[in-house]
Amino acid sequence: MASAGRPRTFIEHDVLDAAMRVFWKYGYEAASLAQLRAATGLSSASLYGAFGSKEGLFERVVAHYIAGPGQVTDIVGDQSLDPVEAVSRMLHGSIDMQADSSHPAGCLVALSATVGAETAETSAARSIVAARRQADRSRIEACVRRGVRERVLRDDLDPDVMTALVHTFLLGVSTQLRDGADPAPLHASVDVLLGALTQPG
């Protein structure tokens, strides 16, 4: 029998997965400690003891998301793929992931901490997801520039413009799917976008 006062043990992966769904559904600021406790089954003391703060938990949750559902965007950095194929797989894969009914719709990185009260805590949370968005943008830019060099993407368009188009599309998918948009037209839009960026045969 456990002695009195012994810290409660838990499986970190399961706790992070449960907290991820709360932040994904409600966003950083709106997610309450009560909701996080209910989802994880942990007390406030256990949560703060393990993660230090709500911000600390959120930071770990974002890393958990990136290693899980959010890794779908990593494929754009795969240099073994044709650049057009890499962008295509990233966008189509992102739509499929964000539309999956087994978890909240949309993208946690795009939706969970874009706005909020101007406090040190919420500013830090915004910085955490902004860093991931910038990482995605940098990988997209590298892929686009490789596509121009390999003459599979148009060389008459500024690579910065093409990068902005692809990244903006990626981020915009999140709000549409959170609003309940049909994924089919979004998939079709990916093909239109790539057709417009691909070097004419």
Residue frames as a rotation matrix with the C-alpha (Angstrom) as fourth column:
MET 1
0.576 0.818 0.000 0.00
0.818 -0.576 0.000 0.00
0.000 0.000 -1.000 0.00
ALA 2
-0.021 -0.605 0.796 1.35
0.500 -0.695 -0.516 3.43
0.866 0.387 0.317 -0.93
SER 3
-0.441 -0.216 -0.871 2.55
0.888 -0.244 -0.389 5.54
-0.129 -0.945 0.299 1.99
ALA 4
0.627 0.719 -0.300 0.75
0.693 -0.691 -0.206 8.79
-0.355 -0.079 -0.931 2.81
GLY 5
0.568 -0.358 -0.741 2.01
-0.260 -0.932 0.251 11.77
-0.781 0.050 -0.623 0.87
ARG 6
-0.344 -0.699 0.627 3.61
0.444 0.467 0.764 9.69
-0.827 0.542 0.150 -1.87
PRO 7
-0.474 0.147 -0.868 3.51
-0.638 -0.737 0.223 11.61
-0.607 0.660 0.443 -5.20
ARG 8
0.525 0.738 0.424 0.98
-0.126 0.560 -0.819 10.28
-0.842 0.376 0.387 -7.66
THR 9
-0.632 -0.749 0.199 2.62
0.048 0.218 0.975 8.58
-0.773 0.626 -0.102 -10.61
PHE 10
0.570 0.800 -0.188 1.37
-0.173 -0.107 -0.979 9.01
-0.803 0.591 0.077 -14.16
ILE 11
0.006 -0.497 0.868 2.28
0.875 0.422 0.236 8.19
-0.483 0.758 0.437 -17.72
GLU 12
-0.414 -0.241 -0.878 3.58
0.077 -0.970 0.230 11.44
-0.907 0.028 0.420 -19.16
HIS 13
-0.993 0.034 0.111 2.59
0.111 0.002 0.994 10.63
0.034 0.999 -0.006 -22.74
ASP 14
-0.303 0.952 -0.045 -1.03
0.886 0.299 0.354 10.11
0.350 0.068 -0.934 -21.71
VAL 15
0.091 0.280 -0.956 -1.09
0.704 -0.697 -0.137 13.31
-0.704 -0.661 -0.260 -19.65
LEU 16
-0.685 -0.425 -0.592 0.36
-0.086 -0.760 0.644 15.34
-0.723 0.492 0.484 -22.52
ASP 17
-0.879 0.409 0.246 -2.07
0.382 0.295 0.876 13.77
0.286 0.863 -0.415 -24.96
ALA 18
0.015 0.933 -0.360 -5.03
0.999 0.000 0.041 14.67
0.039 -0.361 -0.932 -22.75
ALA 19
0.015 -0.076 -0.997 -3.79
0.399 -0.914 0.075 18.21
-0.917 -0.399 0.016 -22.13
MET 20
-0.921 -0.389 0.008 -3.09
0.135 -0.299 0.945 18.60
-0.366 0.871 0.328 -25.85
ARG 21
-0.494 0.805 0.329 -6.73
0.773 0.233 0.590 17.98
0.399 0.546 -0.737 -26.67
VAL 22
0.320 0.581 -0.748 -7.84
0.850 -0.525 -0.044 20.61
-0.418 -0.622 -0.662 -24.16
PHE 23
-0.273 -0.503 -0.820 -5.49
0.068 -0.860 0.506 23.28
-0.960 0.083 0.269 -25.53
TRP 24
-0.948 -0.074 0.311 -6.34
0.300 0.130 0.945 22.24
-0.111 0.989 -0.101 -29.09
LYS 25
-0.196 0.968 0.157 -10.08
0.935 0.136 0.329 22.62
0.297 0.211 -0.931 -28.48
TYR 26
0.660 0.584 -0.473 -10.17
0.738 -0.621 0.264 25.72
-0.140 -0.523 -0.841 -26.28
GLY 27
0.462 -0.586 0.666 -6.90
0.119 -0.703 -0.702 27.53
0.879 0.403 -0.254 -26.98
TYR 28
-0.465 -0.792 -0.396 -4.22
0.516 0.120 -0.848 28.43
0.719 -0.599 0.353 -24.47
GLU 29
-0.861 0.037 0.507 -5.92
-0.337 -0.788 -0.515 31.28
0.380 -0.615 0.691 -22.66
ALA 30
0.032 0.989 0.142 -9.41
-0.878 -0.040 0.476 29.78
0.477 -0.139 0.868 -22.47
ALA 31
0.138 -0.034 -0.990 -8.21
0.156 0.988 -0.012 26.35
0.978 -0.153 0.142 -21.30
SER 32
0.486 0.128 0.865 -8.82
-0.741 -0.465 0.485 26.34
0.464 -0.876 -0.131 -17.57
LEU 33
-0.636 -0.723 0.270 -6.93
-0.739 0.469 -0.484 24.51
0.223 -0.507 -0.833 -14.87
ALA 34
-0.100 0.696 0.711 -10.17
-0.633 0.507 -0.585 22.71
-0.768 -0.509 0.390 -14.01
GLN 35
0.812 0.388 -0.437 -10.44
-0.576 0.404 -0.711 21.42
-0.099 0.828 0.552 -17.59
LEU 36
0.040 -0.890 -0.453 -6.81
-0.714 0.292 -0.636 20.35
0.699 0.349 -0.624 -17.60
ARG 37
-0.629 -0.209 0.748 -7.24
-0.739 0.459 -0.493 18.57
-0.240 -0.864 -0.443 -14.25
ALA 38
0.325 0.858 0.398 -10.38
-0.590 0.513 -0.623 16.79
-0.739 -0.033 0.673 -15.46
ALA 39
0.757 -0.037 -0.653 -8.76
-0.609 0.323 -0.724 15.71
0.238 0.946 0.222 -18.72
THR 40
-0.112 -0.941 -0.319 -5.50
-0.590 0.321 -0.741 14.48
0.799 0.106 -0.591 -17.21
GLY 41
0.652 0.422 -0.630 -6.85
0.237 0.676 0.698 13.14
0.720 -0.604 0.341 -13.92
LEU 42
-0.322 -0.860 -0.397 -4.13
0.783 -0.006 -0.623 15.01
0.533 -0.511 0.675 -12.05
SER 43
0.526 0.410 -0.745 -4.39
0.790 -0.560 0.249 17.49
-0.315 -0.720 -0.618 -9.22
SER 44
0.949 -0.202 0.241 -3.22
-0.094 -0.914 -0.395 21.08
0.300 0.353 -0.886 -9.58
ALA 45
0.551 -0.778 0.302 -0.25
-0.606 -0.124 0.786 20.24
-0.573 -0.616 -0.540 -7.40
SER 46
0.232 -0.450 0.862 0.72
0.413 0.848 0.332 17.29
-0.881 0.279 0.383 -9.61
LEU 47
0.735 0.087 0.673 0.39
0.673 -0.220 -0.706 19.32
0.086 0.972 -0.220 -12.81
TYR 48
0.869 -0.410 0.276 2.42
-0.396 -0.912 -0.107 22.20
0.296 -0.016 -0.955 -11.49
GLY 49
0.492 -0.710 0.504 4.90
-0.398 0.332 0.855 19.85
-0.774 -0.621 -0.119 -9.86
ALA 50
0.280 -0.345 0.896 5.52
0.647 0.758 0.089 18.07
-0.710 0.554 0.435 -13.15
PHE 51
0.206 -0.093 0.974 5.41
0.945 -0.241 -0.222 21.01
0.255 0.966 0.038 -15.56
GLY 52
-0.703 -0.646 -0.298 6.03
0.711 -0.660 -0.245 24.08
-0.038 -0.384 0.923 -13.43
SER 53
-0.581 0.530 -0.618 3.20
-0.274 -0.842 -0.464 26.22
-0.767 -0.101 0.634 -14.77
LYS 54
0.532 0.802 0.273 0.41
0.143 0.233 -0.962 26.31
-0.835 0.551 0.010 -17.31
GLU 55
0.630 -0.387 -0.673 2.91
-0.760 -0.483 -0.434 27.82
-0.157 0.785 -0.599 -19.75
GLY 56
-0.462 -0.857 0.228 5.36
-0.806 0.513 0.295 24.99
-0.370 -0.047 -0.928 -19.03
LEU 57
-0.188 0.503 0.844 2.64
0.146 0.864 -0.482 22.43
-0.971 0.033 -0.236 -19.67
PHE 58
0.802 0.529 -0.278 1.67
-0.147 -0.277 -0.950 24.17
-0.579 0.803 -0.144 -22.90
GLU 59
0.171 -0.827 -0.535 5.27
-0.970 -0.236 0.055 24.18
-0.172 0.510 -0.843 -24.10
ARG 60
-0.706 -0.404 0.581 5.52
-0.378 0.909 0.174 20.44
-0.598 -0.097 -0.795 -23.50
VAL 61
0.198 0.870 0.451 2.14
0.206 0.413 -0.887 19.92
-0.958 0.269 -0.097 -25.18
VAL 62
0.705 0.016 -0.709 3.27
-0.615 -0.483 -0.623 21.78
-0.353 0.875 -0.331 -28.30
ALA 63
-0.397 -0.902 -0.169 6.39
-0.903 0.350 0.250 19.60
-0.166 0.252 -0.953 -28.47
HIS 64
-0.532 0.311 0.788 4.14
-0.001 0.930 -0.368 16.54
-0.847 -0.197 -0.494 -28.03
TYR 65
0.590 0.799 -0.119 1.87
-0.045 -0.115 -0.992 17.76
-0.806 0.590 -0.031 -30.84
ILE 66
0.370 -0.538 -0.757 4.83
-0.911 -0.371 -0.182 18.43
-0.183 0.757 -0.627 -33.14
ALA 67
-0.714 -0.672 0.196 6.13
-0.643 0.740 0.198 14.91
-0.279 0.015 -0.960 -32.53
GLY 68
-0.480 0.642 0.598 2.65
0.345 0.765 -0.544 13.52
-0.806 -0.054 -0.589 -33.18
PRO 69
0.441 0.771 0.460 -0.11
0.729 -0.009 -0.684 14.94
-0.523 0.637 -0.566 -35.42
GLY 70
0.796 -0.071 -0.602 1.84
-0.203 -0.967 -0.154 18.10
-0.571 0.245 -0.784 -36.19
GLN 71
-0.223 -0.959 0.172 4.76
-0.095 0.197 0.976 16.27
-0.970 0.201 -0.135 -37.75
VAL 72
0.418 0.474 0.775 2.71
0.699 0.377 -0.607 16.05
-0.580 0.796 -0.173 -40.94
THR 73
0.978 -0.045 -0.205 4.30
-0.149 -0.837 -0.526 19.33
-0.148 0.545 -0.825 -42.08
ASP 74
0.263 -0.959 0.110 7.86
-0.345 0.014 0.939 18.00
-0.901 -0.284 -0.327 -41.65
ILE 75
0.321 -0.112 0.940 7.66
0.657 0.742 -0.136 16.20
-0.683 0.661 0.312 -44.97
VAL 76
0.993 0.063 0.102 8.21
0.117 -0.687 -0.717 19.47
0.025 0.724 -0.689 -46.83
GLY 77
0.481 -0.876 0.032 11.82
-0.808 -0.429 0.405 19.30
-0.341 -0.221 -0.914 -45.64
ASP 78
0.395 -0.301 0.868 12.42
0.161 0.953 0.257 15.85
-0.904 0.039 0.425 -47.16
GLN 79
0.057 -0.477 -0.877 15.01
-0.772 -0.578 0.264 16.51
-0.632 0.662 -0.401 -49.84
SER 80
-0.804 -0.290 0.519 14.64
0.039 0.845 0.533 13.02
-0.593 0.449 -0.669 -51.29
LEU 81
0.095 0.927 0.362 11.25
0.741 0.177 -0.648 14.09
-0.665 0.330 -0.670 -52.64
ASP 82
-0.428 -0.024 0.903 10.58
0.751 -0.565 0.341 16.18
0.503 0.824 0.260 -55.71
PRO 83
-0.990 -0.038 -0.139 9.85
0.116 -0.782 -0.612 19.69
-0.086 -0.622 0.778 -54.33
VAL 84
-0.470 0.882 -0.044 6.36
-0.721 -0.355 0.595 19.79
0.509 0.312 0.802 -55.81
GLU 85
0.046 0.452 -0.891 5.60
0.161 0.877 0.453 16.38
0.986 -0.164 -0.032 -54.35
ALA 86
-0.690 -0.378 -0.618 6.93
0.653 0.043 -0.756 17.50
0.313 -0.925 0.217 -50.95
VAL 87
-0.912 0.404 0.074 4.65
-0.407 -0.868 -0.283 20.55
-0.050 -0.288 0.956 -50.87
SER 88
-0.212 0.873 -0.438 1.73
-0.598 0.239 0.765 18.50
0.773 0.425 0.472 -52.14
ARG 89
-0.144 0.115 -0.983 2.12
0.500 0.866 0.028 15.85
0.854 -0.487 -0.182 -49.46
MET 90
-0.929 -0.221 -0.298 2.47
0.368 -0.445 -0.817 18.50
0.048 -0.868 0.494 -46.77
LEU 91
-0.748 0.664 0.030 -0.73
-0.663 -0.748 0.032 20.31
0.044 0.004 0.999 -47.77
HIS 92
0.001 0.773 -0.635 -2.87
-0.476 0.559 0.679 17.26
0.880 0.301 0.368 -48.50
GLY 93
-0.340 -0.210 -0.917 -1.56
0.568 0.731 -0.378 15.53
0.750 -0.649 -0.129 -45.37
SER 94
-0.999 -0.035 -0.032 -2.30
0.047 -0.649 -0.760 18.60
0.006 -0.760 0.650 -43.26
ILE 95
-0.378 0.925 -0.038 -5.88
-0.835 -0.323 0.445 18.75
0.399 0.200 0.895 -44.51
ASP 96
0.086 0.402 -0.912 -6.39
-0.022 0.915 0.402 15.06
0.996 -0.014 0.088 -43.72
MET 97
-0.631 -0.407 -0.660 -4.88
0.616 0.255 -0.746 15.43
0.472 -0.877 0.089 -40.25
GLN 98
-0.979 0.194 0.057 -6.81
-0.194 -0.827 -0.528 18.58
-0.055 -0.528 0.847 -39.37
ALA 99
-0.222 0.948 -0.228 -10.10
-0.851 -0.074 0.520 17.12
0.476 0.309 0.823 -40.59
ASP 100
-0.603 -0.077 -0.794 -9.64
0.125 0.974 -0.189 13.88
0.788 -0.214 -0.578 -38.60
SER 101
0.277 0.860 0.428 -12.64
-0.398 -0.302 0.866 13.51
0.874 -0.410 0.259 -36.28
SER 102
0.405 -0.161 -0.900 -10.61
0.663 0.730 0.168 11.64
0.630 -0.665 0.402 -33.66
HIS 103
-0.403 -0.517 -0.756 -9.32
0.868 -0.477 -0.137 14.95
-0.289 -0.711 0.641 -32.31
PRO 104
0.301 0.535 -0.790 -10.29
0.251 -0.843 -0.475 18.65
-0.920 -0.056 -0.388 -32.43
ALA 105
0.655 0.016 0.756 -10.38
0.756 0.004 -0.655 20.11
-0.013 1.000 -0.010 -35.94
GLY 106
0.902 -0.349 0.255 -7.75
-0.244 -0.898 -0.366 22.46
0.357 0.268 -0.895 -37.26
CYS 107
0.156 -0.952 -0.262 -4.14
0.459 0.305 -0.835 22.91
0.875 0.010 0.484 -36.19
LEU 108
0.637 0.045 -0.769 -3.12
0.767 -0.129 0.628 23.46
-0.071 -0.991 -0.117 -32.57
VAL 109
-0.381 -0.896 -0.228 -0.10
0.831 -0.440 0.341 25.52
-0.406 -0.059 0.912 -33.65
ALA 110
-0.703 0.140 0.697 -2.19
0.447 -0.676 0.586 27.79
0.553 0.724 0.413 -35.85
LEU 111
0.063 0.947 0.314 -5.17
0.164 -0.321 0.933 28.24
0.984 -0.008 -0.176 -33.53
SER 112
0.334 0.238 -0.912 -4.30
0.812 0.419 0.406 27.77
0.479 -0.876 -0.053 -29.87
ALA 113
0.245 -0.309 -0.919 -2.37
0.747 -0.544 0.383 30.94
-0.618 -0.780 0.098 -29.04
THR 114
-0.229 -0.305 0.924 -2.64
0.892 -0.445 0.074 33.54
0.389 0.842 0.374 -31.77
VAL 115
-0.128 0.243 0.962 -4.37
-0.176 -0.960 0.219 36.18
0.976 -0.141 0.166 -29.64
GLY 116
0.244 0.273 -0.931 -4.88
0.833 0.432 0.345 36.83
0.496 -0.860 -0.122 -25.96
ALA 117
0.991 0.105 -0.082 -4.46
0.133 -0.782 0.609 39.22
0.000 -0.615 -0.789 -23.09
GLU 118
0.396 -0.896 0.201 -1.10
-0.145 -0.278 -0.950 40.98
0.907 0.347 -0.240 -22.98
THR 119
0.836 -0.232 0.497 0.49
-0.490 0.093 0.867 39.15
-0.248 -0.968 -0.036 -20.08
ALA 120
-0.187 -0.980 -0.065 3.94
-0.952 0.165 0.257 37.59
-0.242 0.110 -0.964 -19.80
GLU 121
-0.373 0.086 0.924 2.35
-0.145 0.978 -0.149 34.14
-0.917 -0.189 -0.352 -19.74
THR 122
0.632 0.689 0.355 0.20
0.259 0.245 -0.935 34.53
-0.731 0.682 -0.024 -22.84
SER 123
0.648 -0.493 -0.581 3.00
-0.749 -0.553 -0.366 36.31
-0.140 0.672 -0.727 -24.71
ALA 124
-0.430 -0.828 0.361 5.28
-0.746 0.551 0.374 33.36
-0.508 -0.108 -0.854 -23.96
ALA 125
-0.047 0.504 0.862 2.63
0.205 0.850 -0.485 30.93
-0.978 0.154 -0.143 -25.18
ARG 126
0.895 0.370 -0.250 2.27
-0.127 -0.326 -0.937 32.88
-0.428 0.870 -0.245 -28.42
SER 127
0.196 -0.914 -0.356 6.04
-0.961 -0.252 0.116 32.81
-0.195 0.320 -0.927 -28.86
ILE 128
-0.371 -0.318 0.873 6.05
-0.314 0.927 0.204 29.01
-0.874 -0.198 -0.444 -28.52
VAL 129
0.338 0.569 0.750 3.64
0.531 0.543 -0.651 28.44
-0.777 0.618 -0.118 -31.41
ALA 130
0.871 -0.074 -0.486 5.05
-0.377 -0.736 -0.563 31.33
-0.316 0.673 -0.669 -33.45
ALA 131
-0.143 -0.989 0.045 8.44
-0.787 0.142 0.600 29.61
-0.600 0.050 -0.798 -33.38
ARG 132
-0.328 0.083 0.941 6.91
0.310 0.950 0.024 26.47
-0.892 0.300 -0.338 -34.89
ARG 133
0.768 0.628 0.123 5.11
0.343 -0.242 -0.908 28.47
-0.540 0.740 -0.401 -37.57
GLN 134
0.558 -0.645 -0.522 8.39
-0.757 -0.653 -0.003 30.15
-0.339 0.397 -0.853 -38.46
ALA 135
-0.427 -0.708 0.563 10.10
-0.399 0.706 0.585 26.76
-0.811 0.025 -0.584 -38.64
ASP 136
0.167 0.585 0.793 7.39
0.587 0.587 -0.557 25.55
-0.792 0.559 -0.246 -41.04
ARG 137
0.922 0.200 -0.333 7.79
-0.091 -0.722 -0.686 28.69
-0.377 0.663 -0.647 -43.13
SER 138
0.119 -0.967 -0.225 11.57
-0.832 -0.220 0.510 28.24
-0.543 0.126 -0.830 -43.31
ARG 139
-0.462 -0.240 0.854 11.19
0.098 0.943 0.318 24.63
-0.881 0.231 -0.412 -44.49
ILE 140
0.575 0.716 0.397 8.65
0.548 0.024 -0.836 25.69
-0.608 0.698 -0.378 -47.09
GLU 141
0.765 -0.324 -0.556 10.98
-0.513 -0.829 -0.223 28.44
-0.389 0.456 -0.801 -48.32
ALA 142
-0.303 -0.931 0.202 13.90
-0.615 0.353 0.706 26.02
-0.728 0.090 -0.679 -48.60
CYS 143
-0.211 0.316 0.925 11.71
0.499 0.848 -0.176 23.60
-0.840 0.425 -0.336 -50.57
VAL 144
0.829 0.553 -0.076 10.46
0.259 -0.501 -0.826 26.36
-0.495 0.665 -0.559 -52.88
ARG 145
0.441 -0.735 -0.515 13.97
-0.779 -0.598 0.187 27.61
-0.445 0.319 -0.837 -53.59
ARG 146
-0.525 -0.576 0.626 15.08
-0.203 0.799 0.566 24.04
-0.826 0.170 -0.537 -54.32
GLY 147
0.211 0.707 0.675 12.13
0.617 0.439 -0.653 23.70
-0.758 0.555 -0.344 -56.67
VAL 148
0.876 0.032 -0.481 13.18
-0.273 -0.789 -0.550 26.83
-0.398 0.613 -0.683 -58.55
ARG 149
-0.083 -0.990 -0.112 16.78
-0.805 0.000 0.593 25.60
-0.587 0.139 -0.797 -58.81
GLU 150
-0.642 -0.135 0.754 15.59
0.115 0.956 0.268 22.24
-0.758 0.259 -0.599 -60.11
ARG 151
-0.853 0.277 -0.442 13.25
-0.521 -0.502 0.690 24.01
-0.031 0.819 0.573 -62.54
VAL 152
-0.669 0.721 -0.182 10.09
0.663 0.689 0.293 22.29
0.337 0.075 -0.938 -61.33
LEU 153
0.233 0.705 -0.670 8.67
0.797 -0.533 -0.285 25.48
-0.558 -0.467 -0.686 -59.79
ARG 154
0.759 0.180 0.626 8.26
0.591 -0.593 -0.546 28.69
0.273 0.785 -0.557 -61.74
ASP 155
-0.216 -0.919 -0.331 11.35
0.953 -0.272 0.134 30.84
-0.213 -0.286 0.934 -62.05
ASP 156
-0.507 0.098 0.856 9.37
0.393 -0.858 0.331 33.93
0.767 0.505 0.396 -63.08
LEU 157
0.676 0.705 0.214 7.83
0.060 -0.341 0.938 34.28
0.734 -0.621 -0.273 -59.61
ASP 158
-0.130 -0.685 0.716 9.61
-0.763 -0.392 -0.514 35.56
0.634 -0.613 -0.472 -56.52
PRO 159
-0.427 -0.081 -0.901 10.35
0.280 0.935 -0.217 32.58
0.860 -0.345 -0.377 -54.22
ASP 160
-0.994 0.086 -0.071 9.28
0.038 -0.336 -0.941 34.73
-0.104 -0.938 0.331 -51.25
VAL 161
-0.380 0.908 -0.177 5.88
-0.925 -0.373 0.075 35.20
0.002 0.192 0.981 -52.87
MET 162
-0.013 0.350 -0.937 5.49
-0.386 0.862 0.328 31.48
0.922 0.366 0.124 -53.54
THR 163
-0.780 -0.319 -0.538 6.54
0.359 0.475 -0.803 30.73
0.512 -0.820 -0.256 -49.97
ALA 164
-0.870 0.484 0.091 3.95
-0.415 -0.620 -0.666 33.19
-0.266 -0.618 0.740 -48.65
LEU 165
-0.140 0.850 -0.507 1.23
-0.892 0.114 0.437 31.62
0.430 0.514 0.743 -50.82
VAL 166
-0.147 0.033 -0.989 1.95
0.031 0.999 0.028 28.10
0.989 -0.027 -0.148 -49.60
HIS 167
-0.880 -0.249 -0.404 2.37
0.388 0.110 -0.915 29.04
0.273 -0.962 0.000 -45.95
THR 168
-0.733 0.675 0.082 -0.73
-0.662 -0.680 -0.314 31.23
-0.156 -0.285 0.946 -45.93
PHE 169
0.001 0.716 -0.699 -2.74
-0.656 0.528 0.539 28.40
0.755 0.458 0.470 -47.49
LEU 170
-0.445 -0.259 -0.857 -1.42
0.333 0.841 -0.427 26.01
0.831 -0.475 -0.288 -44.83
LEU 171
-0.986 0.046 -0.161 -2.44
0.134 -0.360 -0.923 28.33
-0.101 -0.932 0.349 -42.00
GLY 172
-0.575 0.807 -0.135 -5.79
-0.817 -0.559 0.137 29.22
0.035 0.189 0.981 -43.57
VAL 173
-0.359 0.406 -0.840 -6.84
-0.150 0.864 0.481 25.58
0.921 0.299 -0.249 -43.79
SER 174
-0.875 -0.078 -0.477 -7.00
0.420 0.368 -0.830 25.52
0.240 -0.927 -0.289 -39.99
THR 175
-0.773 0.616 -0.150 -9.74
-0.376 -0.636 -0.674 28.09
-0.511 -0.465 0.723 -39.60
GLN 176
-0.303 0.693 -0.654 -11.80
-0.878 0.063 0.474 26.61
0.370 0.718 0.589 -42.41
LEU 177
-0.383 0.134 -0.914 -11.70
0.084 0.990 0.110 23.10
0.920 -0.034 -0.390 -40.97
ARG 178
-0.946 0.088 -0.311 -12.38
0.308 -0.046 -0.950 24.38
-0.098 -0.995 0.017 -37.46
ASP 179
-0.582 0.762 -0.285 -15.47
-0.691 -0.648 -0.320 26.06
-0.428 0.011 0.904 -38.95
GLY 180
-0.002 0.605 0.796 -16.59
-0.064 0.794 -0.604 22.74
-0.998 -0.052 0.037 -40.40
ALA 181
0.140 0.008 -0.990 -15.56
-0.937 -0.322 -0.135 23.21
-0.320 0.947 -0.038 -44.04
ASP 182
0.949 0.184 0.255 -15.71
-0.063 0.907 -0.416 20.21
-0.308 0.379 0.873 -46.35
PRO 183
0.126 -0.990 0.058 -12.14
-0.095 0.046 0.994 18.95
-0.987 -0.130 -0.089 -46.89
ALA 184
0.252 -0.014 0.968 -12.80
0.806 0.556 -0.202 17.98
-0.535 0.831 0.152 -50.53
PRO 185
0.908 0.073 0.413 -12.69
0.327 -0.739 -0.589 21.54
0.263 0.669 -0.695 -51.97
LEU 186
0.695 -0.718 0.038 -9.58
-0.553 -0.499 0.667 22.23
-0.460 -0.484 -0.744 -49.88
HIS 187
0.064 -0.652 0.755 -7.84
0.293 0.736 0.611 19.22
-0.954 0.182 0.238 -51.42
ALA 188
0.495 0.185 0.849 -8.88
0.865 -0.006 -0.503 20.44
-0.088 0.983 -0.163 -54.88
SER 189
0.993 -0.119 0.026 -7.53
-0.118 -0.992 -0.041 23.90
0.030 0.038 -0.999 -54.03
VAL 190
0.330 -0.922 0.200 -4.13
-0.160 0.154 0.975 22.40
-0.930 -0.354 -0.097 -53.26
ASP 191
0.006 -0.300 0.954 -3.96
0.818 0.550 0.168 21.04
-0.575 0.779 0.249 -56.81
VAL 192
0.792 0.310 0.526 -4.95
0.563 -0.706 -0.430 24.44
0.238 0.637 -0.733 -58.24
LEU 193
0.856 -0.507 -0.106 -2.32
-0.354 -0.723 0.594 26.21
-0.378 -0.470 -0.798 -56.14
LEU 194
0.058 -0.891 0.450 0.44
0.084 0.454 0.887 23.79
-0.995 -0.014 0.102 -57.13
GLY 195
0.296 0.113 0.949 -0.61
0.920 0.233 -0.314 23.99
-0.256 0.966 -0.035 -60.76
ALA 196
0.967 0.121 0.226 -0.18
0.179 -0.948 -0.262 27.74
0.182 0.294 -0.938 -60.64
LEU 197
0.649 -0.757 0.075 3.29
-0.571 -0.419 0.707 27.44
-0.503 -0.502 -0.704 -59.12
THR 198
0.321 -0.518 0.793 4.63
0.372 0.839 0.397 24.60
-0.871 0.167 0.462 -61.24
GLN 199
-0.496 -0.625 -0.603 7.00
-0.392 -0.459 0.797 25.33
-0.775 0.632 -0.017 -64.10
PRO 200
0.571 0.727 -0.381 5.14
-0.669 0.143 -0.730 25.01
-0.476 0.671 0.568 -67.41
GLY 201
0.417 -0.380 0.826 6.11
0.309 0.914 0.264 21.87
-0.855 0.145 0.499 -69.29
